[in-house]
């Protein structure tokens, strides 16, 4: 009774294994055979039927040794080895087909425990035609060659990127050199030059003139450092005059101011700029005009008493009545390139560059009608020899020999204009280079990141392909 029940149990287990075998191998492209210890074929999947050109009913119950051309003892030994190993056992079989044809297959035997006793165990035999293996081997080799070629291209591209990174570094060094040249130019100016954030009032840059006058004040607040007795932003601050309602620069603004800390008078030119970090800043260039202010006061008090002071002035000074030059100091004659006598009793407008005469006359008429027109402006002086220089005019009304007149002080600002133009060009160049280098850096970083991802992915694929190729070569060698 127990023997009968045990037999029924074993038959039920084999039926269950057959069922699972059919479900698991139905869709596999490899030919699969369920084989007993006695080398009997218990079941075949559809791929096996197609390979042997026979249905499972015809194949079931036959022994493998009846269907292959390999020696019987070698086949039996191979099945026994499969039954003793927990790991898949590679092998090779030549199956018989109809009309005397054969097909060479690479095989892999897998142990399937069916009962506590080993004599009931089964073998799952997976077979793949050698031609398919060879074709796959060729395909893998071809893919590997393509990956190698792609790898070489990526390496070449990597070298190109390295070269471009080196060029970018060189460009950054050029920018640094340009910045150093700009600082050298600003430090050489005999004037206050500083840059401050329009919103926070933080001082970002000062030149040597400022450092000598106020100390190293970079990072401090301008109204706390440059002025005295201020409890907040200066009420005379020009920030609202150099940007529009949207915060965009509107152009330079010139004015005169007596510093509350030094007591000196300055001619100030403020302008808004976009700094290299994107902030809007105020660039201020302030030239000391204390001497000129003293000269003006001296002439108002007494022309004769202070004539020596006027003659020693570094600025050109003249008095104009009804458009005619009535007084000229030696400095102005020097700027003009002639003598004092040649300038006296001549129309001043004649010595203004033709392109600037209409603007100067319009400004003069505005001053006559509206006295609060800023007296300081820039124009171009036409020298005696026909050459031209940039000048700064500071005009004011005085009484000269009992009649209204204009006291005009003229300063040669040709060098300053050149420096301002150099400063503007350098600032634009720096901004453009920073934008270009930033864009290049972002693009190169993206390319490098993409390249790194490709390298990692392709290296992994190459390792996997090499492993598969080694496995195929090992199987090929065993078959030989």
KELOMAR-548457 format. One record per residue (C-alpha): residue in three letters; y, x, z; chain. Coordinates in steps of 0.02 Angstrom, whole numbers, plus 32768, in hexadecimal, padded with zeros to 4 digits. Example, Ala and Ser with C-alpha at 12.3 -4.5 7.8 and 13.67 -1.06 7.14 Angstrom:
2
(Ala; (7F1F; 8267; 8186); A)
(Ser; (7FCB; 82AC; 8165); A)
//
This chain:
480
(Unk; (8000; 8000; 8000); A)
(Unk; (807C; 8089; 8031); A)
(Unk; (804C; 80EB; 7F94); A)
(Unk; (806E; 8052; 7F28); A)
(Unk; (8118; 8033; 7F7B); A)
(Unk; (8144; 80E9; 7F68); A)
(Unk; (8115; 80E3; 7EB0); A)
(Unk; (8180; 8049; 7E95); A)
(Unk; (8210; 809F; 7EEE); A)
(Unk; (8203; 8138; 7E7E); A)
(Unk; (81FE; 80CB; 7DE2); A)
(Unk; (8298; 806E; 7E1F); A)
(Unk; (82F3; 8113; 7E3D); A)
(Unk; (82C8; 8151; 7D8E); A)
(Unk; (8303; 80AD; 7D44); A)
(Unk; (83A7; 80BF; 7DA2); A)
(Unk; (83BA; 8173; 7D66); A)
(Unk; (8399; 8139; 7CB3); A)
(Unk; (841E; 80B5; 7CC7); A)
(Unk; (849F; 8131; 7D08); A)
(Unk; (846E; 81AD; 7C82); A)
(Unk; (848F; 812D; 7BF9); A)
(Unk; (8537; 80F9; 7C45); A)
(Unk; (8575; 81AA; 7C61); A)
(Unk; (853F; 81F8; 7BBC); A)
(Unk; (855E; 8167; 7B46); A)
(Unk; (860B; 81A4; 7B11); A)
(Unk; (85EB; 8260; 7B18); A)
(Unk; (85F5; 82BF; 7A72); A)
(Unk; (8565; 8330; 7AAA); A)
(Unk; (84AE; 8302; 7A93); A)
(Unk; (8465; 82DD; 7B40); A)
(Unk; (83AC; 82CE; 7B6E); A)
(Unk; (835F; 8298; 7C14); A)
(Unk; (82C0; 8301; 7C27); A)
(Unk; (8234; 82F8; 7CA7); A)
(Unk; (81DB; 838A; 7CF9); A)
(Unk; (8150; 8377; 7C79); A)
(Unk; (81D0; 838F; 7BED); A)
(Unk; (81C8; 82D7; 7BBE); A)
(Unk; (8269; 828A; 7B76); A)
(Unk; (8295; 81F2; 7BE1); A)
(Unk; (8339; 81C2; 7B90); A)
(Unk; (83B2; 81F8; 7B06); A)
(Unk; (846C; 81D2; 7AF1); A)
(Unk; (84B8; 8197; 7A4A); A)
(Unk; (84F3; 8248; 7A1C); A)
(Unk; (8440; 8285; 7A2F); A)
(Unk; (8400; 81F9; 79BF); A)
(Unk; (847F; 8229; 7939); A)
(Unk; (8457; 82E1; 7945); A)
(Unk; (8399; 82C8; 7935); A)
(Unk; (83AD; 8235; 78BB); A)
(Unk; (833B; 81C7; 7925); A)
(Unk; (8355; 813B; 79A4); A)
(Unk; (8330; 814A; 7A5E); A)
(Unk; (8293; 80DC; 7A52); A)
(Unk; (8244; 8156; 79D8); A)
(Unk; (8274; 81ED; 7A42); A)
(Unk; (824A; 81A6; 7AEF); A)
(Unk; (81A2; 81E2; 7B30); A)
(Unk; (8198; 8279; 7ABC); A)
(Unk; (8192; 8328; 7AFF); A)
(Unk; (821C; 83A2; 7AD4); A)
(Unk; (819D; 8420; 7A9A); A)
(Unk; (816B; 83A3; 7A11); A)
(Unk; (821F; 8397; 79D2); A)
(Unk; (8257; 844D; 79CF); A)
(Unk; (821E; 84E8; 7973); A)
(Unk; (8231; 855B; 7A09); A)
(Unk; (8191; 85A1; 7A54); A)
(Unk; (8141; 8527; 7ACF); A)
(Unk; (8137; 85A5; 7B5C); A)
(Unk; (81F0; 85D2; 7B4D); A)
(Unk; (8223; 851A; 7B4F); A)
(Unk; (81B6; 84F7; 7BE6); A)
(Unk; (81F9; 858D; 7C42); A)
(Unk; (82AC; 8556; 7C1B); A)
(Unk; (828C; 84A7; 7C63); A)
(Unk; (823E; 84F1; 7D00); A)
(Unk; (82D5; 8563; 7D18); A)
(Unk; (8348; 84CA; 7D09); A)
(Unk; (82E1; 846F; 7D8F); A)
(Unk; (82F7; 84FF; 7E09); A)
(Unk; (83B2; 851D; 7DF6); A)
(Unk; (8441; 84BA; 7E3E); A)
(Unk; (84B9; 8505; 7DBD); A)
(Unk; (84B3; 84DC; 7D01); A)
(Unk; (843C; 854C; 7C9F); A)
(Unk; (8472; 857F; 7BEF); A)
(Unk; (83F5; 8588; 7B63); A)
(Unk; (83D5; 856C; 7AA9); A)
(Unk; (835E; 84F5; 7A4B); A)
(Unk; (8338; 84DA; 7993); A)
(Unk; (8315; 8422; 7978); A)
(Unk; (82AC; 83DE; 78E7); A)
(Unk; (82FA; 835F; 7873); A)
(Unk; (82B2; 82FB; 77E3); A)
(Unk; (827D; 834D; 773F); A)
(Unk; (825C; 83F4; 7793); A)
(Unk; (830F; 8411; 77C7); A)
(Unk; (8340; 845D; 786F); A)
(Unk; (83DD; 8468; 78D7); A)
(Unk; (8409; 84F6; 794E); A)
(Unk; (8456; 84BC; 79F3); A)
(Unk; (84A5; 850B; 7A8B); A)
(Unk; (845F; 84B6; 7B26); A)
(Unk; (8488; 84A2; 7BDD); A)
(Unk; (8406; 8464; 7C5A); A)
(Unk; (843C; 8407; 7CF8); A)
(Unk; (83C8; 83E0; 7D8A); A)
(Unk; (83C3; 8327; 7DBF); A)
(Unk; (8368; 8310; 7E68); A)
(Unk; (8301; 8270; 7E5D); A)
(Unk; (8297; 827D; 7EFA); A)
(Unk; (827E; 82E4; 7F98); A)
(Unk; (81ED; 8339; 7F40); A)
(Unk; (821F; 83B1; 7EB8); A)
(Unk; (8195; 8377; 7E43); A)
(Unk; (81F7; 82D6; 7E26); A)
(Unk; (829C; 832A; 7DF4); A)
(Unk; (82E7; 8314; 7D46); A)
(Unk; (8350; 837C; 7CCE); A)
(Unk; (83EC; 8345; 7C71); A)
(Unk; (83EE; 83AA; 7BD1); A)
(Unk; (8495; 83B4; 7B74); A)
(Unk; (848E; 83F7; 7AC3); A)
(Unk; (8515; 8423; 7A45); A)
(Unk; (84F5; 845F; 7992); A)
(Unk; (8516; 8519; 797E); A)
(Unk; (8582; 84F6; 78E6); A)
(Unk; (85F8; 848D; 7951); A)
(Unk; (85FB; 8517; 79D3); A)
(Unk; (8624; 8599; 794D); A)
(Unk; (86AB; 852A; 7903); A)
(Unk; (86F4; 8512; 79AF); A)
(Unk; (86E9; 85CD; 79CD); A)
(Unk; (8747; 85ED; 792B); A)
(Unk; (87C7; 856A; 7958); A)
(Unk; (87DF; 85B7; 7A04); A)
(Unk; (87F4; 8663; 79B6); A)
(Unk; (8873; 861D; 793C); A)
(Unk; (88D1; 85C8; 79C9); A)
(Unk; (88CD; 866A; 7A2C); A)
(Unk; (8915; 86CA; 7997); A)
(Unk; (899E; 8647; 7984); A)
(Unk; (89C4; 8656; 7A3D); A)
(Unk; (89CC; 8713; 7A2C); A)
(Unk; (8A46; 8704; 799A); A)
(Unk; (8AAC; 8687; 79FD); A)
(Unk; (8AA7; 86FC; 7A91); A)
(Unk; (8AEC; 8789; 7A26); A)
(Unk; (8B77; 8718; 79E8); A)
(Unk; (8BA1; 86E7; 7A9A); A)
(Unk; (8BA5; 879E; 7ACD); A)
(Unk; (8C19; 87C5; 7A3C); A)
(Unk; (8C86; 8732; 7A6E); A)
(Unk; (8C83; 8772; 7B21); A)
(Unk; (8CC2; 881C; 7AE7); A)
(Unk; (8D4C; 87C5; 7A86); A)
(Unk; (8D7D; 8763; 7B21); A)
(Unk; (8D7F; 8803; 7B86); A)
(Unk; (8DF3; 8850; 7B06); A)
(Unk; (8E65; 87B8; 7B0B); A)
(Unk; (8E65; 87BC; 7BC9); A)
(Unk; (8E98; 8873; 7BBF); A)
(Unk; (8F23; 8846; 7B45); A)
(Unk; (8F5A; 87BA; 7BBA); A)
(Unk; (8F5F; 8837; 7C49); A)
(Unk; (8FC9; 88A9; 7BDD); A)
(Unk; (903D; 8816; 7BB8); A)
(Unk; (904D; 87F4; 7C72); A)
(Unk; (907C; 88A9; 7C8C); A)
(Unk; (9101; 8896; 7C05); A)
(Unk; (9144; 87FD; 7C5F); A)
(Unk; (914A; 8861; 7D00); A)
(Unk; (91A7; 88ED; 7CA5); A)
(Unk; (9222; 886D; 7C5F); A)
(Unk; (923E; 8829; 7D0D); A)
(Unk; (9260; 88D9; 7D4C); A)
(Unk; (92DD; 88F6; 7CBE); A)
(Unk; (9332; 8851; 7CE8); A)
(Unk; (9341; 8882; 7DA0); A)
(Unk; (9387; 892B; 7D6C); A)
(Unk; (940C; 88D5; 7D02); A)
(Unk; (943A; 885C; 7D8D); A)
(Unk; (9440; 88E8; 7E0E); A)
(Unk; (94B9; 8948; 7D9F); A)
(Unk; (9539; 88BA; 7D9D); A)
(Unk; (95D2; 88D2; 7E0A); A)
(Unk; (95CB; 881B; 7E3C); A)
(Unk; (956E; 87A4; 7EAE); A)
(Unk; (94D0; 8764; 7E59); A)
(Unk; (9456; 86F2; 7EB2); A)
(Unk; (93D9; 8668; 7E8A); A)
(Unk; (93BB; 85D3; 7EFE); A)
(Unk; (934C; 853A; 7EF5); A)
(Unk; (93BB; 84A4; 7ECF); A)
(Unk; (9357; 842F; 7F3E); A)
(Unk; (932E; 849C; 7FD5); A)
(Unk; (93C0; 8519; 7FCA); A)
(Unk; (9343; 85A7; 7FE4); A)
(Unk; (9380; 864F; 7FA0); A)
(Unk; (92FC; 868C; 7F25); A)
(Unk; (9351; 8729; 7EE2); A)
(Unk; (93E9; 8797; 7F08); A)
(Unk; (9427; 8833; 7EB0); A)
(Unk; (9457; 88D8; 7F00); A)
(Unk; (950E; 88A4; 7F0E); A)
(Unk; (94DC; 8812; 7F7E); A)
(Unk; (9462; 887A; 7FE5); A)
(Unk; (94EA; 88FA; 8006); A)
(Unk; (9564; 886F; 8038); A)
(Unk; (94F4; 87F7; 809B); A)
(Unk; (9450; 8854; 80B5); A)
(Unk; (93A2; 8822; 807C); A)
(Unk; (93B7; 8764; 807E); A)
(Unk; (932E; 872E; 8004); A)
(Unk; (92CF; 869A; 804E); A)
(Unk; (9364; 8660; 80B6); A)
(Unk; (93CF; 85C5; 809A); A)
(Unk; (946B; 85E8; 8033); A)
(Unk; (94E8; 8581; 8098); A)
(Unk; (94A9; 85CF; 813A); A)
(Unk; (94B3; 8682; 80F8); A)
(Unk; (953D; 868F; 8077); A)
(Unk; (95BF; 8623; 80D1); A)
(Unk; (9603; 8619; 8182); A)
(Unk; (9604; 8588; 81FC); A)
(Unk; (959C; 8512; 818E); A)
(Unk; (9532; 848C; 81E2); A)
(Unk; (94EA; 844D; 813F); A)
(Unk; (94F7; 8464; 8081); A)
(Unk; (95A9; 8495; 804F); A)
(Unk; (961B; 8405; 801D); A)
(Unk; (965B; 8475; 7F8F); A)
(Unk; (95A9; 8493; 7F4C); A)
(Unk; (95A2; 8486; 7E8D); A)
(Unk; (94EE; 844D; 7E7D); A)
(Unk; (9526; 83A0; 7E46); A)
(Unk; (9591; 83ED; 7DBD); A)
(Unk; (950A; 8454; 7D67); A)
(Unk; (9480; 83CE; 7D59); A)
(Unk; (9487; 831C; 7D1A); A)
(Unk; (9448; 8280; 7D72); A)
(Unk; (9397; 82A8; 7D39); A)
(Unk; (939E; 8359; 7D80); A)
(Unk; (93AA; 83B0; 7CD6); A)
(Unk; (9422; 8444; 7CBC); A)
(Unk; (94CB; 8413; 7C71); A)
(Unk; (9517; 84BF; 7C51); A)
(Unk; (957E; 853F; 7CB1); A)
(Unk; (9607; 8510; 7D2C); A)
(Unk; (9694; 858C; 7D52); A)
(Unk; (9705; 8586; 7DEB); A)
(Unk; (9765; 85F1; 7E68); A)
(Unk; (973B; 85F9; 7F1F); A)
(Unk; (9766; 865B; 7FBB); A)
(Unk; (96C7; 8685; 8019); A)
(Unk; (96CB; 8645; 80CB); A)
(Unk; (9668; 86DA; 810B); A)
(Unk; (96B6; 8771; 80B1); A)
(Unk; (9765; 8729; 8093); A)
(Unk; (9760; 876B; 7FE0); A)
(Unk; (9790; 8706; 7F46); A)
(Unk; (970C; 86F2; 7EBE); A)
(Unk; (9707; 86B0; 7E0D); A)
(Unk; (9661; 8653; 7E0D); A)
(Unk; (95F3; 861A; 7D7C); A)
(Unk; (9563; 85A8; 7DAE); A)
(Unk; (94D9; 856B; 7D3B); A)
(Unk; (9434; 8510; 7D52); A)
(Unk; (9394; 8562; 7D12); A)
(Unk; (92DB; 853C; 7D0F); A)
(Unk; (928A; 85C6; 7D79); A)
(Unk; (91E4; 8618; 7D4B); A)
(Unk; (9186; 85AA; 7DC8); A)
(Unk; (91D0; 8509; 7D7F); A)
(Unk; (9256; 84ED; 7E04); A)
(Unk; (9309; 84C6; 7DD3); A)
(Unk; (937B; 854A; 7E1D); A)
(Unk; (9433; 8577; 7E24); A)
(Unk; (9463; 8622; 7DDD); A)
(Unk; (950B; 8659; 7E21); A)
(Unk; (9570; 86EE; 7DE2); A)
(Unk; (960D; 870A; 7E48); A)
(Unk; (968D; 8791; 7E1E); A)
(Unk; (9708; 87CD; 7EA1); A)
(Unk; (97BA; 879B; 7E6C); A)
(Unk; (9810; 87BF; 7F11); A)
(Unk; (987C; 8843; 7EBD); A)
(Unk; (98B1; 87CA; 7E35); A)
(Unk; (98DF; 8748; 7EB6); A)
(Unk; (994B; 87CB; 7F0E); A)
(Unk; (999E; 87F4; 7E69); A)
(Unk; (99C7; 873E; 7E4A); A)
(Unk; (9A14; 872D; 7EF5); A)
(Unk; (9A74; 87D0; 7EDB); A)
(Unk; (9ABE; 8795; 7E37); A)
(Unk; (9AF2; 86F0; 7E81); A)
(Unk; (9B4E; 8746; 7F10); A)
(Unk; (9BA4; 87CC; 7EAC); A)
(Unk; (9B7F; 8815; 7E02); A)
(Unk; (9BDD; 88B6; 7E1E); A)
(Unk; (9B9B; 88D5; 7ECE); A)
(Unk; (9AE6; 88CF; 7E99); A)
(Unk; (9AF0; 8914; 7DE8); A)
(Unk; (9A8F; 89B0; 7E19); A)
(Unk; (9A05; 8943; 7E5F); A)
(Unk; (9A01; 88E2; 7DBB); A)
(Unk; (99F8; 8981; 7D56); A)
(Unk; (9966; 89C3; 7DBE); A)
(Unk; (9901; 8922; 7DA5); A)
(Unk; (985A; 892E; 7D4B); A)
(Unk; (9884; 8889; 7CF4); A)
(Unk; (98FB; 886E; 7C66); A)
(Unk; (9997; 880D; 7CA0); A)
(Unk; (9A19; 87B7; 7C36); A)
(Unk; (9A9F; 8733; 7C49); A)
(Unk; (9AB9; 86B3; 7BBF); A)
(Unk; (9B50; 8643; 7BA7); A)
(Unk; (9B51; 85C2; 7B1C); A)
(Unk; (9AB9; 8616; 7AD1); A)
(Unk; (9B0D; 86C1; 7AC3); A)
(Unk; (9AD4; 875B; 7B24); A)
(Unk; (9B60; 8790; 7B9E); A)
(Unk; (9B03; 880C; 7C0C); A)
(Unk; (9A68; 8877; 7BF1); A)
(Unk; (9A18; 88FA; 7C61); A)
(Unk; (99C8; 899A; 7C20); A)
(Unk; (9917; 895C; 7C3E); A)
(Unk; (992D; 88CA; 7BC6); A)
(Unk; (9978; 893C; 7B43); A)
(Unk; (98E0; 89AB; 7B57); A)
(Unk; (986A; 8916; 7B41); A)
(Unk; (98C9; 88E1; 7AA6); A)
(Unk; (98C7; 8991; 7A5F); A)
(Unk; (9982; 89AB; 7A4A); A)
(Unk; (9A22; 89C6; 7AAE); A)
(Unk; (9A80; 8954; 7B25); A)
(Unk; (9B17; 8953; 7AAF); A)
(Unk; (9AAD; 8912; 7A1F); A)
(Unk; (9A75; 887C; 7A86); A)
(Unk; (9B1D; 8848; 7ACC); A)
(Unk; (9B76; 87B8; 7A76); A)
(Unk; (9ADC; 878A; 7A11); A)
(Unk; (9A86; 86DF; 7A12); A)
(Unk; (99F0; 86EF; 7A86); A)
(Unk; (9987; 8679; 7A1D); A)
(Unk; (998C; 86FB; 7991); A)
(Unk; (9920; 876E; 79FC); A)
(Unk; (9898; 86EB; 7A18); A)
(Unk; (9805; 86ED; 79A0); A)
(Unk; (9821; 866D; 7913); A)
(Unk; (9780; 8611; 7940); A)
(Unk; (97C1; 85F6; 79F2); A)
(Unk; (987A; 85CC; 79D4); A)
(Unk; (9867; 850F; 79CA); A)
(Unk; (9804; 850B; 7A6C); A)
(Unk; (9884; 8578; 7AC6); A)
(Unk; (9918; 850E; 7A8A); A)
(Unk; (98BF; 846D; 7ABA); A)
(Unk; (989D; 84B3; 7B68); A)
(Unk; (9953; 84EB; 7B79); A)
(Unk; (9992; 843E; 7B4A); A)
(Unk; (991B; 83ED; 7BC5); A)
(Unk; (995E; 845E; 7C4F); A)
(Unk; (9A0F; 842E; 7C23); A)
(Unk; (99E3; 8374; 7C32); A)
(Unk; (9961; 837E; 7CBC); A)
(Unk; (997C; 840B; 7D37); A)
(Unk; (98CF; 8402; 7D87); A)
(Unk; (9875; 8444; 7CEC); A)
(Unk; (9810; 84DE; 7D25); A)
(Unk; (987C; 8576; 7CFE); A)
(Unk; (97EA; 85EC; 7CDD); A)
(Unk; (9790; 85ED; 7C38); A)
(Unk; (9742; 8665; 7BBD); A)
(Unk; (9779; 868C; 7B0C); A)
(Unk; (9780; 871B; 7A8E); A)
(Unk; (980F; 8799; 7A7D); A)
(Unk; (9838; 87D9; 79CF); A)
(Unk; (9862; 8891; 79E3); A)
(Unk; (98E1; 88EF; 797C); A)
(Unk; (985B; 8942; 7910); A)
(Unk; (980B; 889A; 78E8); A)
(Unk; (9778; 88AA; 7960); A)
(Unk; (9757; 8826; 79E5); A)
(Unk; (9729; 8828; 7A9D); A)
(Unk; (96FA; 879E; 7B16); A)
(Unk; (9781; 877E; 7B98); A)
(Unk; (9795; 8710; 7C31); A)
(Unk; (983F; 86BB; 7C40); A)
(Unk; (9886; 8684; 7CE7); A)
(Unk; (992C; 862A; 7CCB); A)
(Unk; (99A8; 85E0; 7D45); A)
(Unk; (9A5A; 859C; 7D43); A)
(Unk; (9AE6; 8609; 7D8C); A)
(Unk; (9BA2; 8615; 7D80); A)
(Unk; (9BDA; 86AE; 7D1D); A)
(Unk; (9C93; 86D9; 7D16); A)
(Unk; (9CBD; 8629; 7D49); A)
(Unk; (9C53; 85D3; 7CC5); A)
(Unk; (9BA0; 858B; 7CC5); A)
(Unk; (9B1F; 8605; 7C86); A)
(Unk; (9A64; 8628; 7C84); A)
(Unk; (9A1D; 86B9; 7CE6); A)
(Unk; (997E; 86EB; 7C89); A)
(Unk; (98FF; 8767; 7CC9); A)
(Unk; (9880; 87A6; 7C4B); A)
(Unk; (97DD; 87FE; 7C75); A)
(Unk; (9766; 8851; 7BF9); A)
(Unk; (96BF; 87F9; 7C11); A)
(Unk; (9668; 883D; 7B76); A)
(Unk; (95E9; 889B; 7BDF); A)
(Unk; (95CF; 8805; 7C50); A)
(Unk; (95B3; 8793; 7BBA); A)
(Unk; (9534; 880E; 7B78); A)
(Unk; (94DC; 8811; 7C21); A)
(Unk; (94DF; 8753; 7C2A); A)
(Unk; (9496; 8747; 7B7C); A)
(Unk; (9411; 87C8; 7BA8); A)
(Unk; (93EF; 8766; 7C46); A)
(Unk; (93DE; 86C3; 7BE5); A)
(Unk; (936B; 8712; 7B64); A)
(Unk; (9301; 8767; 7BE8); A)
(Unk; (92F3; 86C5; 7C4A); A)
(Unk; (92BF; 8665; 7BAE); A)
(Unk; (9245; 86EF; 7B80); A)
(Unk; (91FA; 86EF; 7C2F); A)
(Unk; (91E9; 8632; 7C2F); A)
(Unk; (9197; 8633; 7B84); A)
(Unk; (9121; 86C0; 7BB1); A)
(Unk; (90EF; 866E; 7C54); A)
(Unk; (90CB; 85CB; 7BF7); A)
(Unk; (9067; 8626; 7B70); A)
(Unk; (9006; 8691; 7BEB); A)
(Unk; (8FE3; 85FC; 7C5C); A)
(Unk; (8FA0; 8599; 7BC7); A)
(Unk; (8F39; 862E; 7B8C); A)
(Unk; (8EF4; 8649; 7C3B); A)
(Unk; (8EBF; 8593; 7C4A); A)
(Unk; (8E6F; 8598; 7B9D); A)
(Unk; (8E14; 863D; 7BBE); A)
(Unk; (8DD9; 8604; 7C69); A)
(Unk; (8D93; 8566; 7C18); A)
(Unk; (8D3D; 85CE; 7B91); A)
(Unk; (8CF5; 8647; 7C10); A)
(Unk; (8CB5; 85B8; 7C7A); A)
(Unk; (8C66; 8567; 7BE1); A)
(Unk; (8C1C; 860D; 7BAB); A)
(Unk; (8BD3; 862B; 7C59); A)
(Unk; (8B81; 8580; 7C55); A)
(Unk; (8B39; 85A6; 7BA9); A)
(Unk; (8AFB; 864F; 7BE3); A)
(Unk; (8AA2; 8606; 7C7A); A)
(Unk; (8A55; 8577; 7C17); A)
(Unk; (8A1C; 85E7; 7B89); A)
(Unk; (89D8; 866D; 7BFC); A)
(Unk; (896F; 85EA; 7C55); A)
(Unk; (892F; 85A8; 7BAE); A)
(Unk; (8906; 8658; 7B74); A)
(Unk; (88A4; 867B; 7C14); A)
(Unk; (8843; 85D9; 7BFD); A)
(Unk; (8820; 85FF; 7B46); A)
(Unk; (87E6; 86AF; 7B6F); A)
(Unk; (876D; 8669; 7BF0); A)
(Unk; (8726; 85EE; 7B70); A)
(Unk; (8716; 8678; 7AEE); A)
(Unk; (86BA; 86E9; 7B69); A)
(Unk; (8643; 8658; 7B91); A)
(Unk; (8623; 8639; 7AD7); A)
(Unk; (8605; 86F2; 7AB8); A)
(Unk; (858B; 86F9; 7B4A); A)
(Unk; (8529; 8665; 7B04); A)
(Unk; (8529; 86B3; 7A58); A)
(Unk; (84E5; 8755; 7A9F); A)
(Unk; (845C; 86F9; 7AFF); A)
(Unk; (8428; 869E; 7A60); A)
(Unk; (8417; 8743; 7A07); A)
//
